[in-house]
Amino acid sequence: MKTYRAGLVGCGRIGTLWETDPPTPVTHAGALAVLSQTDLVAGASRGKEHLQAFGKRWGVEALYHDYREMFAREKLDIVSIATHPGLHRAIVEAALAEGVQGILCEKPLALSLTDADALVAACRSAGCVLSVNHSRRWDPAHRKAKEMVEAGLIGDLVALYGFCQGVKPFPAWTADEEGPLIHDAVHLFDLFRLFAGEPTAVVGTAVRRIQPFRVEDDSHAIFTFANGLSGVAMVNELTRYNRFGIEIQGTDGVILLNEDGPRWWRSVDRTDRINEPTSQIEWWQLEPEIFPALPTTSSILEALRELVQCMETGATPSSAGEDGIASLEMVMAIYESQRRGNQPVAFPLAERSSALYRLREEGHF
């Protein structure tokens, strides 16, 4: 079995700091350290404290403040990128120049579709496998829910409802670049695509109500998909609590996936009780089912294991570069709908620069 030399760029929370002891793993560094096919040999980060903590935690001596120097010296096969998204394109291009064969990049893929398009095209041209960490793509509950939907266990799909509230790590993010839409709702929009396919249009809002930053803190959006389904999203940074989840509604049942774990209800015919003299009239009702048993695994470990498999077989990752473009495009379309006075916006977007910047230029933020 071949072992691949691996390095990490970005030694913050998802890069390494959130890791448990022993590794679960829940971070890029933890997964690279645990996976038998990768050897974590180097790390790069702008901050001295985080970089030293990374080196000590994982026994890595090759520590760099300049990722370009790390790529040139270490001759890496695999790179995990866990930095601010505005840096992703430059990091990917530098890695490709030094022959990196596989990249796991944090979401969002970039801050503009221009950069996301260029990043994905560069990887494709270089023959490098790019996987975007839409982490729920590898989560057992979300995968099982997808199987259940495809098996017809909740009937025909009717609609999707998603919520993402208070999820950004306030105040420790680049506030003037990442509102809740781009920071975390990209996960939600990726799930919309997972269950409903490609969007054709969106009507949305992106407004600033409370927070003092030049980004939205409140958004509501209705997506229409090619198969006729609708997806409704509530996204905000107005609460002291955090919630993230998606409700998948079918003609014969409902699946709810959130931080409390997966749940499933099936519609049961109770019309036979209508003529019972002592009962209330009841019709079809939702009754809880036992959600199927799930394996215990780490999403980020599975993402990296799949990345290695794709490098060796030529397969496509569960969350490829095109998926990273698509979830970002859904955010930009909401911004564009706000810019047009909350009018419908069709996909694909012709304008690939940041719609957030255009909103700012026109005085919205």
Secondary structure, DSSP 4 states (H G I P E B T S, - for coil): ---EEEEEE--SIIIIIT--SS----SHHHHHHH-TTEEEEEEE-S-HHHHHHHHHHHT--EEES-HHHHHHHH--SEEEE-S-GGGHHHHHHHHHHTT--EEEEPSS--SSHHHHHHHHHHHHHHT-EEEE--GGGG-HHHHHHHHHHHTTTT-SEEEEEEEEES-S-TTSS-TTT--HIIIIIHHHHHHHHHHH--EEEEEE--B-SS--SSS-SEEEEEEEETTS-EEEEEEES--SS-EEEEEEEETTEEEEEETT--EEEEEE--GGGTT-TTSPP--SEEEEEPPPP-----HHHHHHHHHHHHHHH-PPPSSBHHHHHHHHHHHHHHHHHHHTTS--EESSPS--S-HHHHHHHTT--
